[in-house]
Amino acid sequence: MIKIMYPSKLKIGDEIRVIAPSRSLSVVREDVYNNANKFLKEKGYNITFSDNSREIEYDESASIKSRVEDLHNAFLDNNVKAILTSIGGFNVNQILEYIDYSIIMNNPKIICGYSDITALLNAIHAKTGLITYHGPHFCSFGFGNNRNYTYEYFEKCVNSDSEYKITPSFEANRYVVIQDGNCEGTVIGGNLCTLNLLQGTEFMPKMKDVILFIEDDNIMGKYFIGEFERNLQSLLQIDKCKINGVVFGRFSDDCNLTVDKITQIVKSKRQLKNIPIIFNTDFGHVFPFVTFPIGGTVTIAAKADCVDIVFKQH
């Protein structure tokens, strides 16, 4: 049985390595790159970039070999205390079978990103037991959309061992209770359609006593709700799946995923009966957002307009 590992926390002055396991750093706008670099350096971190982070072989990404090499080197470098992905994309699952997971097990450290990086974060947790972090890319710190909120929760999660509660951003306004209830469980999730790419592989985490944190981006246009619904259904049909609760993120306006529609979807799923369900929480493809631990422990108390989401172990 794989043992859960918590990486050492980040400290001011530490080195953060930026890698590009999905799309290349070259696709990040120059102003966004400069703003992110300046912001993180002003926070006191030493920012370095992997050797192949700007390589492009095809489809805006470096070769598999280069991406795996950069990942391995970041974990092997004793000076590196945390790893940030540069940006998301569509193909990080290409590299999963080429990773030497023993390197990660023997050199556990913080790795953080979201979107396509969901596949990498959950695969690393499944293969090594390492807690990984669903949160900002490097480029996320280059945008001004309530960046301080995003950084505040990044810091709460990766700089401290203390439990932390998330509260709504100005943009979210409030978290919506779809179903009341209290629960505790292991955090699994991220981008729904990307997480589902791991089904049936050795890279899929165990789905026993989990609290799902689920978001998705609108790449389907007018078909988004139908695609989202069937992706959720597929996830819930995993063998020996036991869901203690579900936390849905915030969705862009063009998704048209209203409270009424998410309620209809939830009510149609027998696997979601009588468990707490929360909607419009601060994570996803809209800014700002919190950082949460894949494989960590969270408690939920949800009743009417009163929501407590507390990350106990991260």
Disulfide bonds with the S-S distance in Angstrom:
none
